[in-house]
Structure formats: structure tokens, C-alpha cells
Amino acid sequence: MTKFDVAIVGAGIVGLAHALAAARRGKSVVVLDRDAQANGASIRNFGFVTVSGQEAGDCWQMARRARDVWAEVAAAAGIPVLQRGMVMTARRPEAEAVIDAFLATEMGAQCRRLTLPEAADLVPALRQDRLSGVLYSPHELRVESRQALPRLATWLSDVHGVTFRWSTSVTSINAPHLETSRGQVMAESVIVCPGDDFVSLYQERIGAYRPLRCKLQMLRVAPASPVAFRTPVMSDLGLARYKGYADLPEASALKTRLDSEQGAHRDNGIHLIVVQSADGSLVVGDSHHYAPTPDPFAPVDVRDLILDEMDQVLDLPGRTIQEHWVGTYASADGRWRFTDAPDDATRIVVVTAGCGASTAFAIGEETIASLYGQDFKA
């Protein structure tokens, strides 16, 4: 039986981030996943590594560090960075007030307002006649999740010697012993990254955080004519939802107006993100609905609300829908993540918000540093 320094349960972005952090410290690592490949939230998202708009405090700080690691890893692993930066559009004076308030905070450093022609140079499809202002952030980068995760796993295996055991479920853990569907594994330290699986391992400990699952809807839209998006695009609804903006006092007036004018969007947790893939198609979303076990269905009316917000911001005549899918991720009130320690050798790590791709690399470094008695600062 092979013994490893670190065993990681779960091969989503949080698990892979921990594998990288451990391997960079010279640890032998095994990653175990019940599926044959990553198939959850980590490949169903935008691949939009977002800094501006993340919640003030450690979430924003973790996102800054994780973005830097993403830039390093993407170059080393041959993962294309398809877009950089972000434009946040405003259609209402209340939205512009939130932008101005954000720019006055520490988190607004290096961000700036754009004129409408400057914004249209980045995203020619913007409806300039409907916009009153635009925030630009230089901090973001965007990868294609469904391609980036497999490439990241391959690179971790080929370059860092990480062992992957796919189609292997872990049934119990008593470090250094892990019982799996393919026999026993031994590891000095164990990190469980279960995503939104709250019952397979450590059900009582995870349940203490009262997590729910968030269901979201996303689409792939094809413009009728070629159009280039140099940056991702967001809108007023994002200013009222992303906590780095929405927690500002100035956001209260925007939320009130949106509740009045776009109540259905708000009730369905909709905000707008549009990113572009290498083939020119656009990944568009998303909505948010919460339950212990969300249903698997994707109502057309919710999809149409997402498209309505896109059409308010972008002029894409003749656009068609290529794909439409549902994703889920972990959520919990009052926190964006938790790390739990069942014993000195074991950690449970869950991101309880939609920012796993934006923060995981920093969380991985923090966890590994903690397990081996070292300091960490994002």
C-alpha cells in the first residue's frame, strides 16, 4: 500500500487548489474523486476569476492572491486566458452612485470609470444609448472551465507528480486511514473538499454550518455576426448582489429601485455576467435558487429573465441559444466559506458562495500552511 503525505477528497477546483499547494511544498499527494472527471460546479461556471466585487475582507484578499496563482498556473499548464479585466455597466443614477462609492474604497484601487466610447472599444456590442456609466476593473481573468479543469489535473499529474484516483468513492476517514471503494489509502493529512455533497462524509460536522445548495441556470449564446468581447460584462443587478458593492450604504437605493423595476429578476436571484469563449460564443448567466435538494429543472421564464437583462445591456440581433444547463454549489447564510477540523490531521473545506474559482488557490495555500504549522497571509 502506498502512503501519501496528503490525501484530497474531491477533484473540483477547491481540491485541485489544495493539491497544488501541497505539491509546491514538496508533499506527495493523492486526489480521489467518485466521478471519472470533474463534473460539478467547477466546470459549469463562467471560469471568471473575479476580484472586484468580492466581499470586503478576507474574501477579497483571497481573490487577489488566487488571481495571481491562476495567472501563473494558466501559463505553466497551457490554459488559455481568454479575457482580462471586467466592465460593470450602469443604467441608473443609483448604480453610478454605487460605482463611485466602490471607487472610494481600498477595493477600488486601479479600477476606474470609462467613458462610453472607451467601454465600447472593449465591448463593441454595448448599448451605449441605454448606459449612463461604466466601471472598469483590470484585475479579472477568464478561462474556459470545462477545458481548464482537465488541463489543470493533467498538469498536476505530469509536472507535480500528483496521483489521481478517479471513479473512487471515499466511504470513511480515520487519518491516516481512508477507506475507499477501491481499497485502503493511507495519508499523513487528509483534506475533504466535498463541494455541495453534505452527507457522504462528516455529515454532522458539515450540517452544523446549516448549508443549502444553490441551483443556477446558465446559457451559451451564439451571436448572429462575429463580435469581440475583450472583457467580461456585468450590470446593475450585479452591483446589488456582489457583496463588495452591495454591502456599501449607497447600494440601498439601488436595491430599492431594482426591487420596484425588476422584481422578478431580483426574486430569482438573477444578475448578469457575460463572458466570451474562443469560438466567439458567449456564456451568460445566472440565477440563484436555494434548497436542501434543489429540483433539476430549468424553467424557461427564468432563462428569459437572464436573456432580458443581457438584451438591456448588449445589442446582439439574431442571437441563438446553443446550450442551457443547471449547476449547483454550496451556500450558507452569513459566511462565504468554512474550514472544519475533525482532528489535527483532517480538514473539511467548503466554499459556501459562488466564488470557488476566484478564491480556491489562496484557500489551498492557507489550509496546507495550517496543517504544517506555518503562517499564511493572502
C-alpha positions in Angstrom: 0.0 0.0 0.0 1.3 3.4 -1.0 1.3 6.0 1.7 1.0 9.7 0.8 1.7 12.9 2.7 -1.6 14.4 1.7 -4.9 12.8 0.5 -7.5 15.1 -1.0 -11.1 14.0 -1.5 -12.7 15.9 -4.4 -11.2 17.0 -7.7 -13.1 20.2 -8.2 -11.2 23.5 -8.2 -11.0 23.5 -4.4 -9.5 20.1 -4.3 -7.0 20.8 -7.2 -6.0 24.0 -5.5 -5.1 22.1 -2.3 -3.2 19.6 -4.4 -1.1 22.4 -5.9 -0.4 24.0 -2.6 0.7 20.7 -1.1 2.8 19.7 -4.1 4.6 23.0 -4.1 5.6 22.3 -0.5 7.2 19.0 -1.7 4.4 16.8 -0.4 3.3 13.6 -2.1 -0.4 14.0 -3.0 -3.2 11.7 -4.0 -6.6 13.1 -5.2 -9.6 10.9 -5.0 -12.9 11.6 -6.8 -16.0 9.5 -7.2 -16.5 10.6 -10.8 -14.4 9.8 -13.9 -13.7 13.5 -14.3 -14.6 16.8 -12.7 -18.3 17.2 -13.4 -19.8 19.7 -10.8 -19.8 23.4 -10.2 -16.1 23.8 -11.2 -16.8 23.1 -14.9 -20.3 24.5 -15.0 -19.4 28.1 -14.2 -18.1 31.1 -16.1 -14.4 30.5 -15.5 -14.5 34.1 -14.4 -11.8 34.7 -11.8 -13.3 37.8 -10.1 -11.6 40.2 -7.7 -13.6 43.4 -7.9 -17.0 42.9 -6.2 -15.9 40.1 -3.8 -16.9 40.7 -0.2 -14.7 43.1 1.6 -12.1 41.4 3.9 -10.6 38.0 3.5 -12.8 37.1 0.5 -11.4 40.0 -1.5 -7.9 39.4 -0.2 -8.1 35.7 -1.1 -9.4 36.5 -4.5 -6.4 38.8 -5.2 -4.0 36.1 -4.3 -5.9 33.4 -6.2 -6.0 35.5 -9.3 -2.2 35.7 -9.2 -1.9 32.0 -8.8 -4.3 31.5 -11.7 -2.1 33.6 -13.9 1.0 31.5 -13.0 -0.8 28.2 -13.4 -2.5 29.1 -16.7 0.8 30.0 -18.3 2.5 26.9 -17.0 -0.3 24.4 -17.8 -1.2 25.8 -21.2 -4.6 27.0 -20.1 -5.6 30.0 -22.4 -6.7 33.2 -20.6 -9.4 34.3 -23.0 -10.3 37.6 -21.4 -8.8 40.0 -18.9 -10.4 42.7 -16.8 -14.2 43.5 -16.5 -16.7 46.2 -17.3 -19.5 46.8 -14.9 -22.3 48.7 -16.7 -24.8 51.1 -15.1 -28.2 52.2 -16.4 -29.4 54.1 -13.4 -28.0 57.0 -11.3 -28.3 54.8 -8.2 -26.0 52.3 -9.9 -23.5 55.1 -10.7 -23.6 56.1 -7.0 -22.5 52.6 -6.0 -19.7 52.7 -8.6 -18.4 55.9 -7.2 -18.6 54.6 -3.6 -16.7 51.5 -4.6 -14.0 53.5 -6.3 -13.5 55.4 -3.0 -12.7 52.1 -1.1 -9.5 50.2 -0.9 -11.0 47.6 -3.2 -11.4 50.2 -5.9 -7.6 50.7 -6.3 -6.6 50.5 -10.0 -10.2 50.5 -11.1 -11.7 53.5 -12.9 -14.7 54.9 -14.7 -14.7 54.6 -18.5 -16.4 56.9 -21.0 -19.0 55.1 -23.1 -16.8 55.2 -26.2 -13.9 53.7 -24.2 -16.2 50.9 -22.9 -17.5 50.3 -26.5 -13.8 49.8 -27.6 -13.6 46.9 -25.2 -17.1 45.6 -25.9 -18.5 46.9 -29.2 -21.9 45.3 -28.6 -22.7 47.5 -25.6 -25.9 49.5 -26.0 -24.3 52.9 -25.3 -27.7 54.7 -25.6 -29.0 52.8 -22.6 -26.0 53.1 -20.4 -25.1 56.0 -18.1 -21.8 54.9 -16.7 -19.2 52.1 -16.8 -16.7 50.8 -14.2 -13.6 49.1 -15.4 -11.6 46.7 -13.3 -8.2 45.4 -14.5 -8.0 42.6 -12.0 -10.0 39.7 -13.5 -9.1 36.9 -15.9 -11.3 34.4 -17.6 -10.6 30.7 -18.6 -12.9 28.1 -20.1 -13.8 26.0 -17.1 -14.7 22.8 -18.9 -11.2 22.8 -20.5 -9.2 24.4 -17.8 -10.0 21.8 -15.0 -8.9 18.8 -17.0 -5.8 20.6 -18.2 -5.0 21.6 -14.6 -5.4 18.0 -13.4 -3.1 16.7 -16.2 -0.5 19.3 -15.4 -0.6 18.5 -11.6 0.0 14.8 -12.5 2.7 15.3 -15.2 4.6 18.2 -13.6 4.0 17.9 -9.9 3.6 14.1 -9.6 0.1 14.3 -8.1 -1.7 10.9 -8.2 -5.3 10.8 -9.3 -7.7 8.0 -8.5 -10.8 8.7 -10.4 -14.1 6.8 -10.1 -13.2 6.1 -6.5 -15.5 7.0 -3.6 -14.2 7.5 -0.1 -16.5 5.8 2.4 -14.8 6.7 5.7 -11.8 8.5 7.1 -9.8 7.9 10.3 -6.5 9.6 9.5 -4.1 8.2 8.4 -6.5 5.6 7.0 -9.1 6.3 4.2 -11.4 3.5 3.2 -12.4 3.8 -0.4 -14.4 1.8 -3.0 -11.0 0.5 -4.3 -9.3 -0.3 -1.1 -7.5 1.5 1.7 -5.3 4.6 1.2 -3.0 6.0 3.8 -2.1 9.6 4.2 -0.5 11.8 6.9 -3.0 14.6 6.3 -6.5 14.5 4.7 -8.4 17.3 3.1 -12.1 16.8 2.2 -13.4 19.2 -0.4 -17.0 17.9 -0.9 -18.5 20.8 -2.8 -22.2 20.6 -2.2 -22.2 16.9 -1.0 -23.1 17.4 2.6 -23.9 13.8 3.6 -21.3 11.3 2.2 -18.6 12.3 4.7 -18.7 14.1 8.1 -22.5 14.8 7.7 -22.9 16.0 11.3 -19.9 18.4 11.2 -20.9 19.9 7.8 -24.5 20.0 8.9 -23.6 22.3 11.8 -22.9 25.1 9.3 -26.5 24.7 8.0 -25.6 24.6 4.3 -28.0 24.7 1.4 -27.5 24.0 -2.2 -27.8 26.9 -4.7 -29.2 26.0 -8.1 -28.3 28.3 -11.0 -29.1 28.4 -14.7 -26.7 29.3 -17.4 -26.7 29.5 -21.2 -24.3 29.6 -24.1 -25.5 32.2 -26.7 -24.2 32.5 -30.2 -24.2 36.0 -31.8 -25.5 36.0 -35.4 -22.5 38.0 -36.5 -18.9 37.9 -35.1 -18.3 40.2 -32.2 -15.3 40.5 -29.9 -15.6 40.9 -26.1 -12.2 42.0 -24.8 -13.6 41.8 -21.2 -16.5 40.2 -19.4 -19.6 42.3 -18.9 -21.8 42.8 -15.8 -24.7 45.1 -15.0 -26.8 47.0 -12.3 -28.1 43.7 -10.9 -24.5 42.6 -10.1 -24.0 45.9 -8.2 -26.9 44.9 -6.0 -25.8 41.3 -5.5 -22.0 41.1 -5.4 -21.2 41.9 -1.7 -18.2 44.1 -2.5 -20.7 46.6 -4.0 -24.0 45.5 -2.4 -22.8 45.9 1.2 -22.0 49.6 0.6 -24.5 52.0 2.1 -25.1 53.6 -1.3 -26.4 50.3 -2.6 -29.6 50.6 -0.6 -31.2 53.0 -3.0 -30.2 50.8 -6.0 -31.8 47.7 -4.4 -35.0 49.6 -3.7 -35.3 50.7 -7.3 -34.4 47.3 -8.7 -37.0 45.7 -6.5 -39.6 48.0 -8.0 -38.5 47.9 -11.6 -37.0 44.4 -11.9 -38.7 42.5 -9.1 -38.9 39.2 -11.0 -35.2 39.3 -11.7 -34.4 40.0 -8.0 -36.8 37.3 -6.8 -35.0 34.7 -8.9 -31.5 35.9 -7.8 -30.6 37.0 -11.3 -27.6 39.1 -12.1 -25.7 39.4 -15.4 -22.3 38.0 -16.3 -21.4 37.6 -20.0 -18.0 36.1 -21.0 -16.7 35.0 -24.4 -15.3 31.7 -25.4 -12.6 31.1 -28.0 -15.2 30.2 -30.7 -17.0 33.5 -30.2 -19.9 32.2 -28.3 -21.0 33.8 -25.0 -21.5 32.1 -21.7 -24.4 34.0 -20.0 -26.0 33.8 -16.6 -27.2 33.4 -14.0 -30.0 32.8 -11.5 -30.0 31.6 -7.9 -32.5 29.4 -6.0 -31.8 27.7 -2.7 -32.9 24.4 -1.1 -31.5 21.4 0.7 -32.1 19.5 -2.6 -33.0 21.8 -5.5 -35.0 20.3 -8.3 -33.2 19.6 -11.5 -35.5 21.6 -13.8 -34.6 24.9 -15.6 -37.8 27.0 -16.2 -37.9 28.9 -19.4 -39.2 32.0 -17.7 -36.1 32.2 -15.6 -33.9 31.7 -18.6 -35.8 34.5 -20.4 -35.2 36.9 -17.5 -31.5 36.3 -17.8 -31.7 37.0 -21.5 -33.8 40.1 -20.9 -31.1 41.6 -18.7 -28.5 40.7 -21.3 -30.5 42.4 -24.0 -30.8 45.6 -21.9 -27.0 45.9 -22.0 -25.9 44.3 -25.3 -27.1 44.6 -28.8 -26.9 41.1 -30.3 -29.6 40.8 -33.0 -30.4 37.3 -34.2 -28.6 35.7 -31.2 -29.4 32.0 -30.7 -29.1 29.7 -27.7 -26.6 26.8 -28.2 -26.7 25.3 -24.7 -28.7 25.6 -21.5 -27.7 24.0 -18.2 -28.1 23.8 -14.5 -25.4 23.9 -11.9 -25.3 23.7 -8.1 -23.0 24.8 -5.4 -22.8 25.0 -1.6 -24.3 28.0 0.2 -24.7 29.1 3.8 -26.0 32.2 5.5 -23.5 34.6 7.0 -20.4 33.0 5.6 -18.7 32.5 2.2 -16.6 29.5 3.3 -15.7 27.3 6.2 -12.8 25.1 7.2 -13.6 22.5 9.9 -11.0 20.3 11.7 -12.4 16.9 12.8 -8.9 16.2 14.2 -5.4 17.5 13.9 -4.7 15.7 10.6 -8.0 16.3 8.8 -9.7 19.4 7.3 -13.1 19.9 5.7 -13.0 22.8 3.3 -16.2 24.2 1.7 -16.7 27.4 -0.3 -20.3 28.4 0.6 -20.8 31.0 -2.2 -20.3 31.3 -5.9 -16.6 32.3 -5.6 -14.8 29.0 -5.5 -12.9 29.5 -8.8 -12.0 33.0 -7.6 -10.6 32.1 -4.2 -9.6 28.4 -4.1 -5.9 28.7 -4.8 -5.5 31.0 -1.8 -7.6 28.8 0.4 -5.5 25.8 -0.6 -2.3 27.7 0.5 -3.9 28.6 3.8 -5.1 25.1 4.6 -1.7 23.5 3.8 0.1 26.1 5.8 -2.2 25.5 8.8 -1.7 21.7 8.6 2.0 22.0 8.7 2.3 24.8 11.3 3.2 27.6 9.0 1.9 31.1 8.7 -0.2 32.3 5.7 -1.2 35.7 4.6 -3.1 36.3 1.3 
